[in-house]
Amino acid sequence: MSDQRKDSRKKLMAFTPVYDFISHALLGYVGNINLSGVMVVGEHAVEIGRDLTLHIELPESLLDKPNQNLLMPARVAWCKEEAAVKSFTVGCEFTNVTAEQQETIEAILERYHFKYE
C-alpha cells in the first residue's frame, strides 16, 4: 500500500489533542485531517505499522456540542522527525470510519479549515 494520500488534507484552526485511547498517552495535536486520516504533530516517534485507536478530543467550539470526541481506529503509515522544531509528524490512516464519524469530520472541515486561495 502506498504512503501517498488520496485526499487533500485540511489544516484545522483549533487546538485539537490526540491520544492513544488504550494507554491514554498524548500522541500530539492534529496538524491536518481528512476523511482518510490525520497528521499528528508530537514530541515522540510512533512505530510505523502500529494499530491504534485514536482519541481525538474536539474543542467544544468546533461543533457547538460539549464533549464531542472521535474514537478512530487507525494505522500509523509514516513517522518523520522534524529536527528544526524538535518534533515528529505522524501520518495515521483511519482503518474504519463510520457514517457518523464521517459526518463529524466533514462538518469540522467545512466550518474550520484554512481557506487556500
C-alpha positions as CSV (number, residue, x, y, z in Angstrom):
1,M,0.0,0.0,0.0
2,S,1.3,3.5,-0.9
3,D,2.0,6.0,1.8
4,Q,0.7,8.7,-0.5
5,R,-2.7,10.1,0.5
6,K,-5.5,10.1,-2.0
7,D,-7.4,13.1,-0.5
8,S,-6.0,16.5,0.3
9,R,-5.9,17.2,4.0
10,K,-7.1,20.4,5.6
11,K,-5.4,22.2,8.5
12,L,-7.6,23.0,11.4
13,M,-7.7,26.4,13.1
14,A,-8.3,24.8,16.6
15,F,-6.2,23.3,19.3
16,T,-7.0,19.6,19.0
17,P,-5.2,17.0,21.1
18,V,-4.9,13.3,20.0
19,Y,-4.4,10.5,22.5
20,D,-3.8,6.8,22.3
21,F,-7.2,5.6,23.6
22,I,-5.7,2.4,25.2
23,S,-2.7,3.9,27.0
24,H,-4.2,7.4,27.4
25,A,-0.8,8.8,26.2
26,L,-0.8,12.1,24.4
27,L,0.4,11.5,20.9
28,G,0.3,15.1,19.9
29,Y,-2.0,17.6,18.2
30,V,-3.9,17.5,14.9
31,G,-1.7,19.1,12.1
32,N,-4.2,18.3,9.4
33,I,-7.1,15.9,8.7
34,N,-9.3,14.4,6.0
35,L,-11.7,11.5,5.8
36,S,-8.9,9.1,5.2
37,G,-6.6,10.1,8.0
38,V,-4.9,12.6,10.3
39,M,-1.4,14.0,10.7
40,V,-0.4,14.3,14.3
41,V,2.4,16.6,15.5
42,G,4.0,15.4,18.7
43,E,7.1,15.1,20.8
44,H,7.7,11.4,20.3
45,A,8.1,8.9,17.4
46,V,5.4,6.3,16.8
47,E,6.1,2.9,15.3
48,I,5.2,2.7,11.6
49,G,2.5,0.0,11.0
50,R,1.2,0.2,14.6
51,D,-2.5,-0.1,15.0
52,L,-4.1,2.4,17.4
53,T,-7.4,3.7,18.5
54,L,-7.1,7.5,18.3
55,H,-9.0,9.6,20.8
56,I,-9.3,13.0,19.1
57,E,-10.5,15.5,21.6
58,L,-12.5,18.1,19.7
59,P,-12.9,21.5,21.3
60,E,-16.5,22.3,22.2
61,S,-16.4,25.3,19.8
62,L,-15.8,23.1,16.8
63,L,-19.3,21.7,16.6
64,D,-21.1,23.6,19.3
65,K,-21.5,20.4,21.2
66,P,-20.0,19.6,24.6
67,N,-17.8,16.5,25.0
68,Q,-17.5,15.8,21.3
69,N,-14.7,13.3,20.7
70,L,-13.8,10.9,18.0
71,L,-12.5,7.4,18.6
72,M,-10.9,6.4,15.4
73,P,-9.2,3.0,14.6
74,A,-6.1,3.9,12.7
75,R,-2.7,2.6,11.4
76,V,0.5,4.6,11.6
77,A,1.5,5.0,7.9
78,W,4.6,7.1,8.5
79,C,6.6,9.0,11.1
80,K,9.1,11.7,10.4
81,E,11.4,13.6,12.7
82,E,11.2,17.4,12.3
83,A,14.7,18.3,13.5
84,A,14.3,22.0,13.1
85,V,11.5,22.2,15.7
86,K,12.4,19.0,17.7
87,S,9.1,17.2,17.0
88,F,7.7,14.4,15.0
89,T,4.9,14.3,12.4
90,V,3.0,11.1,12.3
91,G,0.6,10.1,9.5
92,C,-2.2,7.9,10.6
93,E,-4.6,6.3,8.2
94,F,-8.1,5.7,9.5
95,T,-9.0,2.0,9.2
96,N,-12.7,2.1,9.8
97,V,-14.8,5.3,9.5
98,T,-18.5,5.1,10.5
99,A,-21.1,7.3,8.8
100,E,-21.4,9.3,12.0
101,Q,-17.7,9.9,12.2
102,Q,-17.5,10.8,8.5
103,E,-20.3,13.4,9.1
104,T,-18.5,14.9,12.1
105,I,-15.2,15.2,10.1
106,E,-17.0,16.7,7.1
107,A,-18.7,19.3,9.4
108,I,-15.3,20.2,11.0
109,L,-13.6,20.6,7.6
110,E,-16.5,22.6,6.2
111,R,-16.5,25.0,9.2
112,Y,-13.0,25.3,10.4
113,H,-10.3,24.7,7.8
114,F,-7.9,27.3,6.5
115,K,-9.2,28.6,3.1
116,Y,-6.5,28.4,0.5
117,E,-6.6,30.8,-2.4
